[in-house]
Structure formats: C-alpha cells, structure tokens
C-alpha cells in the first residue's frame, strides 16, 4: 500500500513539474515576442502636410529641410515640390 502511495505521489509530482516547465516556457516565448514587437522599428512617418497659410517659399524651405534630414527621399521631395509649384 505504501509503495502505491509513493508511486502516485511521484507521478503527480512529475506531472506538476512538467506542467510548470511548459507554462514557464510559454510565458518566456510570449515575453520574447512582446519584446521583439516593442523593439521593431516603427514605419517611417509620412511626409507631414504643410499648412495652407504658408507661402510657397516657406513650404519649399521646409521640404528642403526634410530632405536634408533624410525624412524625404529625392523622389518624395520632387513630387512634393512639383505639387507646390504645379
């Protein structure tokens, strides 16, 4: 009788340890995925809309500054400039 009790206790204990290990691994994977998502670089912001009250020279200056800062590519700069002048 005592042998059965000890064997049952061992099986239950092993099952509990295994279940805890699986839960811990699942939690670690979820935490790693959340950290990776938080670390992912946000998408590049779209070119900011220019206020309609600005005159063309001011708008072109702002576009040049954005291009110089690397926010706008050459193609984006040319398209925005053509829109302003066109």
Buried (B, 14 or more C-beta within 10 A) or exposed (E): EEEEEEEEEEEEEEEEEEEEEEEEEEEEEEEEEEEEEEEEEEEEEEBEEBEEEEEEEEBBEBBEEBBEEEBBEEEBBEEBBEEBEE
